[in-house]
Every structure is written in structure tokens, then in C-alpha cells.
Amino acid sequence: MPKFFGLVKIDTIELPDFPLLLAPMEDVSDPPFRALCKENGADVVYTEFISSEGLIRDAAKSVMKLDIYEKERPVGIQIFGANLDSMLRSVEIVEKTNPDIIDINFGCPVKKVVSKGAGAGILKDIDLMVKLTEAMVKHTKLPVTVKTRLGWDHDSIRIVEVAERLQDVGCKAISIHGRTRAQMYKGNADWKPIAEVKNNPRMHIPVFGNGDVDSPERAKEMRDVYGLDGCMIGRASIGYPWFFNEVKHYFKTGEHLAKPTIVERAEMARRHLEMSIDWKGEHLGVVETRRHYTNYFKGIPHFKEYRLKMVTSDDPQDVFDTFELVKEKFG
């Protein structure tokens, strides 16, 4: 008999049992990609992380990231920063775009973020992390959630205590990447400490796991072995929005969903590029969709010349023509 896990709730937002969340990824989780993931089974999607300093300075790139489509809901806007005043002012700006969730990034390991004490940099100052979260919870009616890592390094993992303290000041859900900041993205994600957070009898908010969920089997392991409330999927979905439905199909049937055909891949890539051009204009639309093509067309033999055309041409029509060529030759 399959184990029944029941609905998961982020504050008043009801989600299905073991929801799948699209991770916030810089220059990846934009509205076109989020919409495609939502269509293909993602239960909650998050924006790229947005700088609180950029928002209050009205920086064009930060403000553009606030765009959300109705069809994406429930959608979380993720912000990062280490200055209390800037974070509170950015909450007011974010509220005007009416997301379902405000998520705080306490996990980004990138040097330019960490050096300002933001992202994973705040893991060196847990008291500040808790203080910022509490102030933001009090400053908005929207549910506030947190994404973080196990700790700064192996010797400073206090994630059970950290999660409990965040919950106590009003955080409504926590997503934990199973690596420390020191690890960046190297080595394997360790889900055991995330399970310890979930098994803490004082915890009652959803605990989502993140890191290395790259197959339906791994998602099932996160659910059945580690007992987490859901999983946040990042790299496995880049150029492969089908991943969410593949996981759900596997949960339901124990079998793998048939992989998309080459025609379906080319069609999805075409839609993705069209939506990107509509949203951010021709140049950026073409350039920023390139990172997805490797995965859209993964594992096709003798494909190099076509991929090269896709990632080097600045003319969208050239890229669209290449998709059609791929359908004819490989479909």
C-alpha cells in the first residue's frame, strides 16, 4: 500500500502531498521558464533571487524580475540582502506585485553575495538571520519562507536549531540545500541533517529538501527514506521542464514516463524562445535561453553542429530555423 502523506500547507496555501518546487535560479527561473515548469507539473515556482538593494534603488534588472504571470500561481518572490532597512523596504515593493509567498535567500554561496553578508554569508551570524526573518514576518501579511544551507562549513552545522528558531519567529516553510557554503556545489548533498530538522518534534512547518534530486528515484528516496515534506528541484529542470511530471508519474505508477520525442523537445525549445523574446526582447531573449539547449537536446548523436548554431546565432529566425531542421533530420 502506498503511504499517504497528506496535504502540505504553506500558511493557508494548500499543496498536494509531497509537492515539487522549482528552485530559484539566477538567469534561469524567469517567467517563461517558470510557466513551462508549471505546465509540466511544478506545484510552486520561485523567481530568480532579487537584490533588496537593487529593488530599493529601482535597478531595472531587479525590478524586471518582479514580473509574474497569473498562470504561475502559487509563486514566491525571493529576495536577498543583509541590511534590515533595505530588506523591509524591498518587502513593501514586492508586496505591490502581489506574489503568494515572499522567500528569503539565506543560501546563495556566490562570492559577490556572500562578501556583503547576504545569501549564505548570513550563516556566520545566525542571530542576524533570525532577526531579519522576524522583522520581515512582522512587516508583511504574506507568508514568509526561507531557503538556506546546512551551515557555513562542516564544523558549524546547526541547522536543527536554526530551523526551529526561524519557525519560532513566524517562518512558514523552510527549504534546505544539503550542502554547506564551503562545499558550494561540490560533493554530494547530505539529506540526513534535513531529515533531523523534519524529525524534530517541535517542527510543524513544511521542510523541503534541495540538492541532487536528478531522477524520480531520488525524489522518492527524499520522500520515503528521509520523510521530507516535498522537494525543491533546480539543475535537473534546466532545459527539461518535463522533469516534474516524470517524478509525479513515477510516484503514481512506479514506472518511468516515456521521454519526450525530439520533435517535442524542439517544440518546447521553440515555445521557450518565443516566450523569452516576448518577455525580455530579442537580444536578451536569444542570449539567455541558450543555457537550456544542451539539456533540451541531450544525448542526440551527431548533434554538435546544430547545437553550435543555437548557441552562437544572434538572429532568432536562425535559431527557429535550426529547431525546424532538427525536427526534419532527427524527428
C-alpha positions in Angstrom: 0.0 0.0 0.0 1.4 3.4 -0.8 2.0 5.6 2.2 -0.4 8.6 2.5 1.4 11.8 3.3 -1.5 14.2 3.2 -1.7 17.8 2.1 1.1 20.2 2.7 0.3 23.8 3.7 2.5 26.9 3.5 0.4 29.1 5.8 -3.0 29.0 4.0 -1.7 27.8 0.7 -2.7 24.2 0.2 -0.4 22.0 -1.9 -0.6 18.3 -2.9 1.1 15.6 -0.9 4.9 15.9 -1.5 4.9 19.0 -3.6 7.6 19.7 -6.2 9.0 23.2 -6.1 11.0 24.9 -8.8 14.1 26.3 -7.2 15.0 30.0 -7.6 18.0 30.0 -10.1 19.6 33.2 -11.3 19.1 33.8 -15.1 17.1 30.6 -15.3 13.9 30.9 -13.2 12.4 33.7 -15.3 8.6 33.9 -16.2 8.8 31.9 -19.4 10.7 29.0 -17.8 8.5 29.1 -14.7 5.4 29.0 -16.9 6.7 25.9 -18.7 7.6 24.2 -15.5 4.2 24.9 -14.0 2.5 23.5 -17.1 4.6 20.4 -16.6 3.9 19.6 -13.0 5.7 22.1 -10.7 3.5 22.9 -7.7 5.2 26.1 -6.6 7.6 28.2 -8.6 10.1 30.8 -7.3 11.6 33.8 -9.1 15.3 34.3 -9.5 16.7 35.8 -6.4 16.4 39.6 -6.3 18.7 42.0 -4.6 16.9 44.1 -1.9 19.5 46.9 -2.6 18.7 46.7 -6.4 15.0 46.9 -5.7 15.1 50.0 -3.5 17.5 51.7 -6.0 14.9 50.8 -8.7 17.6 49.0 -10.7 16.0 47.8 -14.0 17.2 44.2 -13.8 16.0 43.7 -10.3 12.6 45.4 -10.9 12.1 43.3 -14.1 12.4 40.1 -12.0 9.2 41.1 -10.2 7.1 40.2 -13.2 4.8 37.3 -12.5 2.0 35.7 -14.6 -1.3 34.6 -13.1 -0.8 31.1 -14.5 2.3 30.6 -12.3 0.5 30.7 -9.0 1.3 29.9 -6.3 4.5 31.8 -6.9 7.2 33.0 -4.5 9.4 36.1 -5.0 12.8 35.5 -3.5 14.9 38.4 -2.1 18.3 38.6 -0.6 20.2 41.1 1.5 21.8 41.7 4.9 20.6 45.2 5.7 17.4 45.3 7.8 16.1 48.6 6.5 16.7 47.6 2.8 15.0 44.3 3.3 11.9 45.8 4.9 11.7 48.5 2.1 12.1 45.8 -0.5 9.2 43.8 1.1 6.9 46.8 0.5 8.0 46.9 -3.2 7.5 43.1 -3.6 4.0 43.2 -2.0 2.8 45.5 -4.7 3.3 42.8 -7.3 1.1 40.5 -5.3 3.0 37.2 -5.1 1.7 34.3 -2.9 4.9 34.0 -0.9 8.0 36.1 0.0 11.1 33.9 0.2 14.4 35.0 1.8 17.6 33.7 0.3 20.0 32.6 3.1 21.7 30.1 0.9 23.4 31.6 -2.2 27.1 30.6 -2.0 28.3 33.0 -4.7 31.2 35.3 -3.5 29.7 38.6 -4.6 26.6 37.9 -2.5 28.4 36.3 0.5 31.0 39.1 0.7 28.2 41.5 1.6 27.0 39.2 4.4 23.9 38.2 2.3 22.8 34.8 1.0 24.9 32.0 2.7 27.1 34.8 4.2 24.5 35.2 6.9 25.1 31.7 8.1 28.1 33.2 10.0 25.6 35.3 12.0 22.5 33.2 13.0 21.2 35.9 15.3 21.0 38.4 12.4 19.4 35.7 10.2 16.6 35.2 12.8 16.3 39.0 13.5 15.9 39.7 9.7 13.3 36.9 9.3 11.3 38.1 12.3 11.2 41.7 11.1 10.1 40.7 7.7 7.3 38.4 9.0 6.0 41.3 11.1 6.2 43.7 8.1 4.0 41.8 5.7 0.7 39.8 5.7 2.2 37.4 3.1 3.7 34.1 4.2 7.5 34.4 4.6 9.6 31.3 3.8 13.3 30.7 3.9 15.8 28.9 1.7 19.2 28.1 3.2 22.0 25.6 3.5 23.2 23.2 6.2 25.6 25.8 7.6 28.7 27.8 6.7 31.0 24.8 6.8 31.1 21.3 8.2 32.1 22.5 11.7 29.2 25.0 12.0 26.2 22.9 11.1 23.4 23.9 13.5 20.5 23.6 11.0 18.1 21.9 13.5 18.4 24.8 15.9 18.4 27.4 13.1 15.2 25.9 11.6 13.5 25.9 15.0 14.4 29.5 15.7 13.1 30.6 12.2 9.9 28.8 12.8 9.5 30.4 16.2 9.7 33.9 14.7 7.0 33.1 12.1 8.7 31.5 9.1 6.0 29.4 7.3 8.2 26.9 5.5 11.9 26.1 5.1 13.8 24.7 2.1 17.3 23.3 2.9 20.0 22.6 0.4 22.0 19.6 1.7 25.4 21.3 1.4 27.4 23.8 3.4 28.5 27.1 1.9 32.1 25.8 1.9 31.1 23.0 -0.4 29.5 25.3 -2.9 28.0 22.7 -5.4 30.8 20.1 -5.0 30.5 16.7 -3.4 27.2 15.1 -2.6 24.2 16.7 -0.9 23.7 15.3 2.6 20.0 14.9 3.3 20.4 13.4 6.8 20.6 16.8 8.6 17.5 17.9 6.7 15.7 14.8 8.0 16.8 15.7 11.5 15.1 19.1 11.1 11.9 17.3 9.9 12.0 14.8 12.8 12.4 17.5 15.4 9.2 17.1 17.4 8.9 20.9 17.8 8.8 21.5 14.0 5.4 21.9 12.4 6.1 23.9 9.3 6.9 22.1 6.0 10.5 21.1 5.5 11.6 20.9 1.8 14.8 19.2 0.7 17.0 20.5 -2.1 20.2 19.3 -3.8 20.9 16.3 -6.1 17.3 15.4 -6.9 18.2 14.4 -10.5 15.9 11.4 -11.0 12.4 10.3 -10.0 14.1 7.6 -7.8 16.0 10.3 -5.9 12.8 12.3 -5.3 11.1 9.1 -4.0 14.1 8.5 -1.7 13.7 12.0 -0.3 10.1 11.3 0.4 10.1 7.7 1.6 13.6 7.3 3.2 14.1 10.8 4.6 10.4 11.7 5.2 10.6 15.3 3.9 7.5 17.3 3.0 8.5 18.0 -0.6 11.5 18.7 -2.7 12.9 21.7 -4.5 14.3 20.9 -7.9 16.9 23.1 -9.6 19.5 21.9 -12.0 17.6 18.8 -13.2 14.9 21.0 -14.7 17.1 23.4 -16.7 16.2 22.8 -20.3 14.0 19.9 -19.1 10.6 21.2 -17.7 9.2 17.6 -18.1 11.1 16.5 -15.0 8.3 17.5 -12.6 5.7 15.3 -14.4 8.2 12.5 -14.7 8.6 12.4 -10.9 4.8 12.6 -10.4 4.2 9.8 -12.9 6.8 7.6 -11.1 5.2 8.3 -7.7 1.8 7.2 -9.0 2.8 4.2 -11.1 6.3 3.1 -10.1 7.2 3.4 -13.8 9.1 5.9 -15.9 7.2 8.2 -18.2 8.3 8.0 -21.8 10.9 10.6 -22.6 9.9 13.5 -24.8 10.5 12.8 -28.5 12.9 15.0 -30.4 10.0 16.8 -32.1 8.5 17.5 -28.7 11.9 18.8 -27.4 12.3 21.1 -30.4 8.8 22.3 -30.0 9.3 23.1 -26.3 12.6 24.9 -27.1 10.8 26.9 -29.7 8.0 28.0 -27.3 10.6 28.8 -24.6 12.5 31.1 -27.0 9.3 32.8 -28.3 8.1 33.5 -24.7 11.6 34.8 -23.7 11.7 37.2 -26.7 8.2 38.4 -25.8 9.2 39.0 -22.2 12.7 40.5 -22.5 13.2 41.5 -26.1 15.0 39.9 -29.0 18.7 40.2 -27.8 18.3 39.1 -24.2 15.6 36.5 -25.2 18.0 34.8 -27.6 21.1 35.0 -25.3 19.5 34.0 -22.0 17.7 30.9 -23.5 21.0 29.4 -24.7 21.8 27.7 -21.4 18.8 25.5 -21.8 19.6 24.0 -25.2 22.2 21.5 -24.0 19.5 19.8 -21.9 16.7 20.2 -24.4 18.7 18.2 -26.9 20.8 16.0 -24.6 22.0 12.6 -25.8 21.3 13.1 -29.5 24.2 11.7 -31.5 25.9 13.9 -34.2 24.2 17.0 -32.9 27.1 19.3 -32.4 26.7 21.5 -35.5 23.0 22.2 -34.6 23.8 23.0 -31.0 26.5 25.3 -32.2 24.1 27.2 -34.4 21.6 27.5 -31.5 24.2 28.9 -29.0 26.1 31.2 -31.4 23.4 32.8 -33.6 22.1 36.2 -32.5 19.3 36.1 -35.1 16.2 34.5 -33.6 15.0 33.4 -37.0 18.2 31.4 -37.4 17.5 29.6 -34.2 13.9 28.9 -35.0 15.0 27.5 -38.4 17.5 25.3 -36.6 14.7 23.9 -34.5 12.8 23.0 -37.7 15.9 21.4 -39.2 16.3 19.3 -36.1 12.7 18.1 -36.4 13.2 17.1 -40.0 16.6 15.4 -39.5 16.1 13.7 -36.2 12.4 13.5 -35.8 
